[in-house]
Amino acid sequence: MILVIALLALVAWATIATVIELRRDGYHPTPTDWNRVGGRDVHQRAESGHGYR
């Protein structure tokens, strides 16, 4: 029974710590800085890699 209580306490601590770290980290998508991407022109249009007939 002591092991079950210890395991539940560890799960609770890990869940709370994960939520706190995700909020502190700024968990959100970051826009791509296309100036830092090598070998690609910013104004270049995407081309299809498949040739359909």
N, C-alpha and C positions, 0 to 999 in steps of 0.2 A: 504493500500500500504506500509505503514511503517513496518507493521508486516511481509510482504512478503520479504522486503529488509533485515530486521533483521534475518529472518529465513535463507535466502540465505547466509548471512554473517556467521551465526553460522555453517551452513553446510560446507562452504568453510574452516572455521577455524578448524573444526573437521577433515576434510579430510587431510588438510596439517599437522596437529598435529599427526595424525595417521601414515602418511608416514614417518615423521621425527622420531617418536618413534620406528617404525619398523626397520628403518635403523640404529638407534642408538643401538637398542637391539641386533643386530646381528641375524636377523631372518633367520635362516638356520638350517637344520637338524643336530643334534648332534649324533655322533656314540655312541652306547651303550657300557658302560664299563662292560663287562661280569663278572669281578671280584667282582662287587658290587651286582650282582643279586644272591639272596639267594636260596639255594636248587637246584642249577643246575651246573653241571660240564661243564667247557668250552668246553671240547672235546666230550661231549655227543651229539650223533646224534639225530635228530628229529625223532620221531616215529609217524606213522599214528594212529589216534584215531578211525578210522573206519575199520571194518573188512568186506571186500568184499569177496563174495564167487563166 
